[in-house]
Amino acid sequence: MMWYGGPWGWGGEWFGLGGIGMMILGLLGLILFVVGIIYIFRWIAYTPWHGERQYKRYSGSEESLEILKRRYASGEINREEYEKMKKDLGF
């Protein structure tokens, strides 16, 4: 008695696609795995407990004005330099 294993010889597994169906499902699984890993890393990188420095870095001009004021108050720069730098920053 001879056994017929479907059009590709795989017994019609996975909706009759046999090895091709297994390959497609494997690739979809791999893609979902990679997307999940990327999502987890992005979620970890943007959580609030990761540190305030990350968010202050994007406040840009306000933070630079505070640094400029601190430098002027400590005597690191004089008034002319302070005014010039403040103008350069757009304040």
Stockholm file with secondary structure:
# STOCKHOLM 1.0

chainA/1-91         MMWYGGPWGWGGEWFGLGGIGMMILGLLGLILFVVGIIYIFRWIAYTPWHGERQYKRYSGSEESLEILKRRYASGEINREEYEKMKKDLGF
#=GR chainA/1-91 SS CCCCCCTTSSTTHHHHTTHHHHHHHHHHHHHHHHHHHHHHHHHHHTCGGGCSHHHHGGGTHHHHHHHHHHHHHTTSSCHHHHHHHHHHHTC
#=GC SS_cons        CCCCCCTTSSTTHHHHTTHHHHHHHHHHHHHHHHHHHHHHHHHHHTCGGGCSHHHHGGGTHHHHHHHHHHHHHTTSSCHHHHHHHHHHHTC
//
